[in-house]
Amino acid sequence: MNVSQVIEIAKEWVEENVSQLPGFCGAYLGGSLSRMQKNEWRMYLMETIEEKFRQLPPNLQEEAVNFIDFLLTKTHSTTRKKISFDWIGGLKEYRDKYTAIELQKKALEWRD
């Protein structure tokens, strides 16, 4: 039995046994999902996502897929590349000609 099935059984029990009691506001599912093994947690997430996805109308399903693609692009674009230091020493020839401030001003001129 997987976690989704256990949660569904708990929901049904609450509905049948206590939801009609005066003053009943809701129920808290005790226990911890954090004690699940990594593969169990992933299965639970996948089942939850699939269930919610199926409930969406087709146009929102398409939007959900587009959003997932966006998240994947965002994840891949934040992967850091190793920093290149090939620029070091690139201004050696100007070391004796300019102070640091003068060199900054020259760099602004060179950009234009």
N, C-alpha and C positions, 0 to 999 in steps of 0.2 A: 504494500500500500504506500502510495506517495503522499507528500505533504498536502498537495491540493485536495486529495481525497479525504484526508483527515480533517482539514479545515471545513470542507463541505459537510461532513458528518457532524461536526461541532455546530455549524450554522443551523442545520436541520434540527438537531437536538434542542437548541435554544429556542427556535421558532415553535416547536411542538410543546415544549415543557415549561418555559418561563416567560415567553414574550407577551403573554396575555395577563401576567400578574400586574396588579395595580402598582404604579410607581416605577415600573420597569423602563429603564432608559436605554440600555444597551448591554453588551457583554464584551468582556475582554478575553481574548484568546491567550491563555497562560502557556508558558513554555517558551522555548527560545529557538528561533531559527538560526541563531549564530552558532549553535552547537552542531549544526548539520555539517556533513562532509562537503567539501568543495563541489564535487560532482552532483550531490543531492541538491545543493543550493542552486546550481546552474539549471538543473532539471526543473526545479520549482519556478525559477524565473522564466524559463522558456515556456512552461505550461501557462503561466500567468499572462505572459505577453501574447501567446497564441490565442488564449481565451478572449482577451480584451480586443485583439485585432479582429477576430471573427465577428465581434459585436458591432464593429464600425461599418457604416455604409461604404460602398465602393470608392466614392470620391475621397473619403477620409482615410481609407486604407492606402490609397495612392499617396496621400499627403504624409502618412506615417512612414512609408517606404522612402519617400524623398527626405524626410527628416533623418532617418537612419543613415542614408547616404551622406547627408551633410555632416552628421556626427563622425562618420568614418573618415571623411575628408579632413575634418578638423583634427582628428586624432593623428592622422598620418602627417599632417602639415606641422604639428608641434614636435615631431621627432627631431631632436637636435642633431645637427651634423657636427663633426669635429671642427673646431675653430682653426682656420688657416692663419698662420703668422707670416705669410710670404711678403707682407707689406713692411715688415721690420727692416729698417735701414734704408727705406725708399727715399728718404729726404736727407741722407748723409751729405750730399753735395752742397746743401744749403745751411749746414750746421754753423759754419764760420761766417756766413754772409748775413744771417738774420737772428734776432732774438726770438724767443718763443712767441711773444705777442706779434711781432712783425711777420713771423711765419704764418700765424693764424690768419692775419689780414691778407697775406699773399694767397693763402689757400682759398679764401673766399673769392678773390679776383680770378683765380685759375678755374674755379667752378663755373663762372659765368661765360 
